[in-house]
Amino acid sequence: MIVPRDRAPGWKRVAGWCVHAYTATGLLVAAGIAAVLLQPTRGPDDYRLCFLLMLVATVIDATDGTLARAIRIKEVLPGFDGRRLDDLVDFLLYTCLPLLLIDRAGLLPDGWRWVLLLALLASAYGFCQTDVKSADGSFVGFPSYWNIVAFYLYALPVSGGWAVVAVAGLAVLTFVPSRYPYPTQRGRVNRMMLGLGSVWAALLLLILLSDWGGGPPWGLVWVSASYPAIYMGTAWGMSVVRRRGAWREAWQPE
């Protein structure tokens, strides 16, 4: 039951607005990234700063939901939809700005920048799907982690035709109803990915705090790439197991 706005304790309303403000700080992070990317000239440390800000935004996104649930924010502030704010911030930080970074870093060959529009439209489709987050705690379709894609395209580096294949392929996977782990949700696989993800985030922070004057620390970047590889392998494994289960059920004799 939703508690009327005038019946919620004052301290809870203040706490609720503080949580929404915490979510909204992602917009400030987005503004900082945009300011760096729109500079006339940029060097490795400028891109390092962008990725560091993206990591900060990811931490905010991973924790604001827990805070919101802790104070039952929908009951405390029923007139404000925090999910819409969260989706707005996420679309900027997980899609628009990472794709802009790929473009500004010149990772795509001439004549192929249009694939970024394909990724943008695919991500918009994914964000607008009502069932993109399934009841069993997983994403349906590639979950628009373009910030991670941008990082590894730049840091490994991957450019030219291979970058085109990576961007276009992942954009197409947005429309394929495969299941992807949702680490902050319940479930054994999600808990495993959250644990591995915490180690990965710490390694990523180490990479981003290092000096990029001579380029990213290539060895550490390759080690950190094992987590996205495990994540994608787990996602496809989940999808195959689910599909085989559906086939067995369909052919089960009555």
N, C-alpha and C positions, 0 to 999 in steps of 0.2 A: 504494500500500500504506500502511495506517495504521500509524504508528510507535507501539508500546506506550508507555503513559504514563511508565513508569519508564525508558524509553530516551531520551526527549527531554531534551536538555540543560536544566539548571536555568534558565539565562538565557532560554531560549526559552519555558519555561513562565511565567516571570515576565512576559516581553514579551506572551505571549498573554493573561494575565489583565489586563495594562494595557490592551490593545486592547478587551477586553470591558468594562472599567471606563470606557473612553472612550465606548463605545456607551451605557453605562448613564447617563452624565451627561445624556443626553437626558431621563431621568426627573426629574432635578433641574430642568432647564429647564421641563418640563411642570408641576412643582409650583409654580414661580415664576409661570407664566402663570395657573394655576388660582387662586393666591392673589390676583392682581390682579383677575381676573374676578369673584371672589366678594366683593369689597369692596361695601359698601352703595351707595356712589356712585363713579362713574368719570367721568373727563374725557378729552379727546383725547389728552393725554400718557400716560394709563394704557393706552389702546389702542395708542399708538405703542410703548410698552414691550413689550406683548404681541407685536406684530409683529416687533420687534427680536429678542426671544427666539426667535420662530419661525424667523427667519433664521439665528440661531446654531445652532439645532437642525438646520436644513437643511444647513449646512456640515458639522456632525458626521456626519450621515447620508451625505453625499456622499464623505466621506473615510475612514470607518472600514472600509469594505469593502476599499479599497486596502491599508490597513495589515494587515488580516487575511490577505489573499492574499500579502502580502510575506513573512510569517513562516509561511505554510501552517498556519494556526491549527487547521484540522480534524485535522491530523496531530499537532500539539503538544498540543492539549486535546480529545481525541475524546469525552470524557464530558460536554462542555458545548456546547449548541447555540446558538451566537451568532445564528443566523438567527431563532430564536424570540424572543430578546431584542430583536433589531432590529425584528421585526414588531410586538411589543408596544409599543415606543417609538413606532414610526411610526404605529400606529393612534391613539395618544393625541394625537400632535402634528400629524398630517395630517388627522385626522377629528374626534375627540371635542372637543378644545379649540377648533379653528376654528368648529365648529358651535355650540358654547356661546357663543363670542364673537359670532357672528351674532345669536343669541338675546338676549344681554345688551345688545348695542348697539341693540336694538329696530329692526332693519332689516326685519323682516317685519311685515305688517299683522296686526291682531287676527284670530284665527280661522284663521290660516294657518301657525302655528308647527309644525304636524304635518308639514310638508314636510321639516323637519330630521330627523324620524324616518325618513322615506323615504331621505334621504341617508345616515343612519347605517346603516340596513339594507343599502343598496346597497354602501356601502363595506365592510361586514363580509363581504358576498358576494364582493366583489373580492379582499379579503385572503385569503380561504379557497380561491380557485381555484388549483389546482396549475399551470395553464398560463397564469397571468396575465402571466408574464414569458416571452416566446417565445424560441425558440432563435436567431432572427435578430436579437435585440437590441432588442425593442420591447415595450411594454405592450399587452395585449389588453383593450380597454374603457377608459373614462375612469379614469386612475390615482389617483383620490382626492386630488387636489391641493386640498383644501378650505382649506388655509392661504392659498393664492393667491387663491382665490375670496373668502374672507372679507376679505382685504386690499382688493381692488378694490371689493367691495360697500361697504365702509366709506369708503374714501379717495376714490372718484370724486364723490359717493357714488351708490349704486344702492340704492333701498329700495322698499317697497310692492310693488305687483304685479310690477314688473320683477325684483325680488329673488326673488320666488316662482318666476317663470318660469326664472330662472337656476339656482336650486338644484334645482328639480324636473327641469329639462331635463338637467343634468349628472348627476343621480342616475340617470336613465333611460339615459344614455349608458354607464353602468357595465356594463349588460347587453348593449350592442351590441358585437359583436366587431370593432370597428375597431382599427387599429394606431396607437399613439402612440409617439413617440420616447422612448428611454431614454438620456438624454444621457451617463451615465457608462459606457455599454457601447460596444463597438466598432461601427464602421460609419460611412460618410461622412455620413449624415444626422445621426447621433448626435453626431459630432464638430462638425458645424456648429452644432447646437443647444447643445452644451456651450460653444463659443466665444461665441455670442450670449448664452447664459445667464450667463457670467462678467461680461460688460458689464452685463447687466440687474441682476445681484446688486450690482455696484458702485453703479449708479444707485439701486437700492433702499436700499442702506446710506446713501447721501447723503440720501435722502428721510427715512429713519427717524432720522437724527442731527440733522435740522433741528428747529426749534421748531414744535410743533403747537398753540401757544396760540390761534392764529387758524384752526386747521384744517390739514390736510395741504397741502403745496405742490401745488396743483391742476395746474399746468402740467407739472411733473416727473412727477407721477403718470400723466398722459395719455401722456407720452412713453414711460414705462416700460411702459405697457399694450401697446405694440407687440410686445413679446416674447411674452406669452401669445397674442396674436392670430396671430403667426407660427407659434407652436407648434401651435395648433389647426388652422390652415390647412395646415401641413405634415402633421399627423396625418391629416386627411381626404384630402389629396392622396395620401399613401401608401396609404390604404385603397382609394381609387378605382383607382390603378395596379395594386394587387394583385388587386382584383376583376376588372378588365379582363383581366389576365393569366390568371386562372382561367377566365374565359369563353372566351378564345381557346384555351386548352388543352382545354377541354371540347368545343369545336366543331372542333378540329383533325382533319381527315380522316386516317384510318389508312392 
